[in-house]
Amino acid sequence: MPGAKLVVIAAAAVMGVALAGCSAMPSMPDWAPDWMSSKPPSAELQPLRFESDPPGAEVRTIQGQTCLTPCSISVPSEPQSVTINKIGFIPQTIQVTTGEPPDHSFWENPPPTLVPNPVQVVLQAVPPPPRPPMHRRRKPPGSASRTQTAAKTTAARGAPAPQADPGMQPATSIFPPPPKQ
């Protein structure tokens, strides 16, 4: 029986080498179709067109791709958001979704279409900051008007203050006159 023992050992060695070789091989050969693979298929790229009013806005995809409108970028055929920005305008983020693939023959597997395509935006200008009301505006120190300065200078010399031209109408004010001293 020593020969049978040798055959069992040799068979075990051959099976060990064969199993070790199988573990080093890829799970699917390169020639196998994608539907046989256990990994998810990668999204195919499609051109996505961008237009803006005014033109020259920067487009940025979630993958980090950029271009200036009007332009086109190849993006994956999957839902995603894109941001369109231009200095002096309010940035906009647009959600791109997927729609039904175009009609093809039964044997093809086309990717879904991107919607909207082209992406069209009208950018709104950034509004100017609000101005403070007139009664809250303050003049910087030392910025008296000419008539106030002339009246103060004349009064300091002891001369009467200049009088208004009798032909001119007095200015009206919504504020009551200051109290007389």
C-alpha positions, 0 to 999 in steps of 0.5 A, a space after each residue: 500500500 505504500 504506492 497508494 499513499 504516494 498517489 493520494 499525496 500526489 493528488 493532494 499536491 496537484 489539487 492544492 496547486 490547482 486551487 491556488 492558481 484559481 484563487 489568483 485568477 480574476 473572477 471573470 475573463 476580459 472577454 465576458 460581457 458586462 451583464 455577467 459581471 458582478 460589479 455595477 456598470 460604469 455610467 456612459 458619458 454624454 455631452 451636456 450643453 449649457 447656455 446662459 443669458 448673459 453668456 460667459 458664466 462659469 459652469 461647474 459639475 459635481 465631478 469638478 469639470 468647468 467651462 464658460 457658457 455657451 459650452 458643452 461638457 461630457 458628463 456621466 449619464 446619471 442624475 447630478 447638479 451643476 452650478 452656474 455662476 458669474 460675477 455680479 449675478 446670483 449663482 444658480 444650481 440646476 438639477 439634471 435628471 435622467 429620462 427615457 433613453 431614445 428609441 433603439 433596436 431591441 438588442 442595444 442597451 442605450 444610456 438614459 438621456 440627460 434632462 434638460 439638455 441643453 441647460 438654459 439659465 437667465 442670470 439675475 443681477 445682484 441687487 445693490 445694497 439698500 441706501 440708508 434713509 435721508 434723515 439717518 445720513 450724517 455728514 462727516 465732521 467739518 463738512 459744513 455747507 458754504 452758507 453755514 461757513 460764511 455766516 459763521 465767519 461773518 458772525 465771528 467778525 461782528 458783521 451781520 450775516 448775509 441775507 437771502 435774495 428777496 426775489 428767491 422763495 424760502 426753502 420749505 422743510 418737513 421739519 419744524 423750525 428751530 426754537 429762537 434763542 
